[in-house]
Amino acid sequence: MRVTLVDIADFRCYEAARLELPPGMTVVVGQNGQGKTSLLEAIAWGALGRSFRGVPDAALVRTGAERAIVRLGVEEGSGRDRLIEAELRAVGRNRVLVDRNPLARNRDLLGALRVTVFAPDDLELVKGGPTHRRTYLDDLLVATTPRFATVVGEYEKVLRHRNALLRGGMRGPDARTTLEVFDEQLVKAGTELVLGRLRLTERLAPAADAAYRELAGGADGITATYVPEWAEGTPATDADAISDAFHAALARLRQRETERGTTLVGPHRDEWRLLVAGLDSRTHASQGEQRTLALGLRLAGHRTVTDAIDDEPVLLLDDVFSELDDRRGSALVEKLTGGQTLVTTAGSLPQAVAPATRLRIAGGRIEEP
């Protein structure tokens, strides 16, 4: 899979830019704040239906403009050509088309283009709270099996409704009945989500360990454990066992949930615990080990998606090498595959980087260096 064309208008700092991308590696150079990351952000939006930087779509529209336009030409591994078009509005609903056909929801975009993004913020995958790791798992789950976008969406919708009911104090004669309905919906969607995450982590954990060892140069490996604390122990990868544990936890914590006005049971509270040399990576790993683990997670995710879909996502590396020493930077280059890769940098790159194309960006303009 590769991106053949990027055509954007009023996106971030870009008034207009059009770029035909070749296969292989493209290095994008330029000073900070000139638009390097924004170029990757536009490409990633076409795959994810959102910014990988976690900002709302309205923030992607150039100041003073009413809308931003993103058009991406995509060539799948099978040779099939696709066209992704998005109109991101500063106010109002976006409009997205794939092959000229309008989509009802952003999540219907998933699968038209797949990307793996490496960014400096990836360190939060290791240092940050469980939310970062849950999001990482769910993004991979959707990338490998797009139907899970519906599962995640359904779970989040039920969770919002249930929390609103609990916050309201369970007033009225029908509140208890309504809560029981939400419980069943929560268990149904939550069981499927937990089961999907558990099966994913069974494949992902060995890949993450291997990637970490490769990047760290033979250091002690990592172990990863999915921890649903509400289940009083990790459930087996069996839907009935997960569902039973879910129901039991809801019954056990009913009074506490009512008092606190929020849902205390379910995959929205789960942790994926990462250990380096047997110790918690959040608190005991060095900065270098944490950064290496974050890179290892991205590489492992990329390999897992590639194996699952039998096609390689586009690699987007946003200023990653500036945070790595020479050894780790060279090790990462060695592990990059032969698919399409875009690398941004404001400084130097490891000598092993051998791009097919170099571009320079200055003030939202793309030019040959």
N, C-alpha and C positions, 0 to 999 in steps of 0.2 A: 504494500500500500504506500502511496506517496501523494503529496500535494503537488499538482502541476502548475496551478495558478493561484495567486493571491491578488485580489482586487478590492481595495477598501477605500471608503470615503467618510470623512468626518468621524473617524474612529480615533479616540484619544487625541494625540497631537497631530495626526495625519489629516490634512485637508483632502488629499487624494494620492493614492499610490497603487501601482500595478506592477506585479513581479511574476515572471515565469521561473519556476524552480526546477532545477535538474535533479536527477537521482543522486545518490551519494551524500556527501557531507557539504553543507554550506556554512561558512563562518561569517557571522555578522558582527562587524566591529563598529565602535563609536563611543563617544564619551557618555557618561551617565546622564540620563534625562533627555536623550535625543530620540528615543522611540524604539530601541532594540527590543525591550521586553514587550512593548505594545504590539509589535509585529507577531511575536510568538503568541501573545494573548488572543489576537484576532484568529489565528489558525486554530488554537485550542478551543475557542468558542464554537467553532464549527463542529468540533467533536463532542464537546461536553454540554453545550447549550448554556454555558455560564462562564464567568471569568475564573481562571485558576488562581487568581489573586484574592478571590473572595469578596469582590466589590459588586454592588448592584449594577444592573445593565445600564441604568441611567448615567452612571459615572463613566461609561465607555464612550458616550457621545461627546464629541468635541465641543468645548465651551462656545456658546452662541449658536450652535446648530440644533435642529429639531430632531434629527435622526442620524444614526450611523449605519453605513452599509458594509456588509462583509460578503464577498463572493469568493468561493473556493472551488477550484477544479480539482477533482480527486481521481486517481487511477487506482483501482483495486488490484490486488495481487493476481486476480484472474484476468486482468486486462480490461475490465469494464470501466468505462468513464462515468463519473457522476458530477453533478453540480449542486453545491450547497449555497443558498442565498438567504441572507438574514438582514432584516431591517430592524435595528434596535432603536427604540424611541425614547427620547428624554422624558416624555409623558405619554402614558397610554400603553397599549399592548404591542408587543413585538410581532413581526410577521416573518415566518420562516418557510422556505420552500426547499424541497429536495427533488432534483430533476424536474423542476417547474411545477411540482405538486405541492400545494400548501399543507402545512402540518397543523394539527389542532393544538398540540402541546410540544414544549421543548423536548421532553423525553422521547418523543417519536423520532427525534433526530439521531438518537444513539445508534451507532453501528454504521452510519454513512461514512464516518471517518473515525479512526481511533488514533489516539496519541498517548505517549508517555512523557510527562513533564518532569524535568529535574529543575528545582529552583532552590535558592538559598533558604526559603521558608520551610523546606523539607525537614530541617532540623527539628521542627516542632513535632514531627512524627515520632520522635524519640523523646524529646525533652518535655513536650506539652502533655496536656491531660488526655484522658481516654477518648474524647470526642475526635481528636485528630486521627487516631488509629482506627476508630469505627468508620470514619469517612473514607479513609484509605481502603479499608476492606470493602465497603459498599461500592465504591467507585470501581474496584476490580471485579466485584461480583457482577455489576451491570455490564462492564466491558466484556467479560467472558460469557455472560448469559443475559442478554438485554431484557428478558422478561422480568428480571428482578427490579427493574426500574419501577414497574407497576407495584410490585410487592412493597418496596421501600416507600413509595408514595402512599399506598393504602395504609401502611402501618403509621406513618406520620400523621395522616388525616385523622385516623381513629384516636391516636394519642392526643391530638389537639382537642378533639371533642370531649374526650374523657377528662382531660385536665380542666377544661372549662366547667364541666359538671361538678368536679370535685372542688374547684375554687368557689363555686357558687354555694357551697355549704350543704349540698344534697337536700335542698328545700323542695317541698311539694310531694304529694302522694305518689307521683310517678317516677321520682328520682331513682329509687332503688331498682325499679324495673329497667329504666333506661341504662343504669350502670351495668346491670347484668348483660344487657344487649351489647354494650361497648366491650365488656369483658370478653365475650365470645369472639367478637371481631378482632380484638387485640390479640387474643391467643392464636387465632387462625393465622393472621398475617405475621405475628411475631414468631410463631413456631417455624414458619417457612423461611423467615429471614435468618433466624438462629441456625437452622439446619443448613442453609446455603453458606453462611459464614464458616460453620464448622468444616464443611466439606472443602471449602476454598482454602482454609488455613492448613488442612492436612497436606495439600499440594504446595502451598506457599511457604510454609515453615522450612522444609528442606532446601528449597530454592534460595530463601533468604540467608540461611546458614552458609550455603555454598558461595553465594555472592559476597557475603561479608568476609569469609576466609580468603577469597581471591583478592579482594581489595585491600585487606589488612596484611597480606603477605604471610599467611600461615598461622595467624594468631589463634587463640582460643575462640571457638565458635559461639554461636548463639542458640538459645532455646526460646521457643515462643509457645505460649499457652493461652487459649481462649477461656476467659473466666466470666461466667454469668453468676455473680455472687448471689443473686436472688434465688438461684436453683439449688443452693447449698451443695455446691460441687458441680463439676463439669458434666453436663448430660451426655449420654451416648448419642451418636449420630443416628438417632431414631426418632421419627416424628411423634410417635405416641409417648415416648418417654419425656420428650421436651414439653409436649402439651400438658401432660400430667403434672410435671414440675411447675409449669406456668400457672395452672389452675390452683395448685396447692399454695404457691407463693402469694397469689392474689387473695386467697382466703386468709392466709396467715397475717398479711400486712394490711388488711382492709381497714381496721380502725386507725392505723397510723397514716394511711393515705388520706382518709377522711379528715383527720386532724390537720395534716400539713397541706391539704388541697392540691396534691400532685401525685402522679403515677410513679411508684417506687419499684415497679416490677417490669422487666422487659429488656429487649436488646438495646434500647436507648441508654441503658446504664451499664452495659457490658464493657469489659476490658480485654484487650489483647496484650498480654504481659510479655515483654521482651527482656531476656536476661543475657548479659555478656559475661562469659566465664562464670556462670552461675549466680551473678549479682544483678540486681535491678538496674537496667540501663539508664533509667531516669535519674537515679541518685548516685550510682557508683561508677558509671562509665566516664572516662575522660572526654573532653571536648572532641578530640580526634577520633576516639572510638564512637562517639555519638554521631559524628558527621559521616564516618564510614558506614555505620549501620543504616543511616538514612539513605545513603546512596545504594547500599545493598538492597534495601527494601524496594527502591524504585527499579533496580535491575531485575530483582526477583519478580516483581509485578509485571514488568515488560515481558520476561520469558514465559510467565504463566499465561498471559493473554495470548502471546504468539502461539504457544502450544494448543491453547483451547480453540482458537479460531483459524489456525493454520494460515495465518497471514500476519505480517509484522507491522505493528503500529509505527507511526512516525515518531521519532525521538526529538524532543525539544529540550535543549539544555540551556537554561538561562543563567549566565554568569556563574556557573558552578565552579569553574577551575580557579577562580580568584580566592576561594575559601579552602583550597586543598594544597598540601605540600607537593613537591615534585613527584615523590614516590606514589602517593595516592592518585595524583592526577594522571600519571602515566599508566597506572594500573587500570583506572577507569577507561582510558582511551583503548586499551587492549581488549576490554570487555564489550566495547560498543560493537554492534553487529553491522552487517553490510547494508542495512536498509537506509532509508532516507533519514538524515540527521541535520538539525539546525542548531548551531552553537552561537550564543552571543557572548561577547567579551568587550571589556573596556581596557584590557591590558594584554599581557602575554598569555600564550597557550603552551601546553607541553609540546615538546618537539615531535612527539609521535602523531600529533594532529596533522592530517594530510587532506585538506579540503579540496573538493573538486571546484568549488566556487567561493570567492570572497566578495562580500558586499560591505559598503560603508553607509551608515545612517547618520545624518546630521539634521537637526531641526525638523524631524518628520519627513525627510526626503531620503530616498534610497538611491545610491549611486555606486558605480564601480570604484574601488579604491585606487 
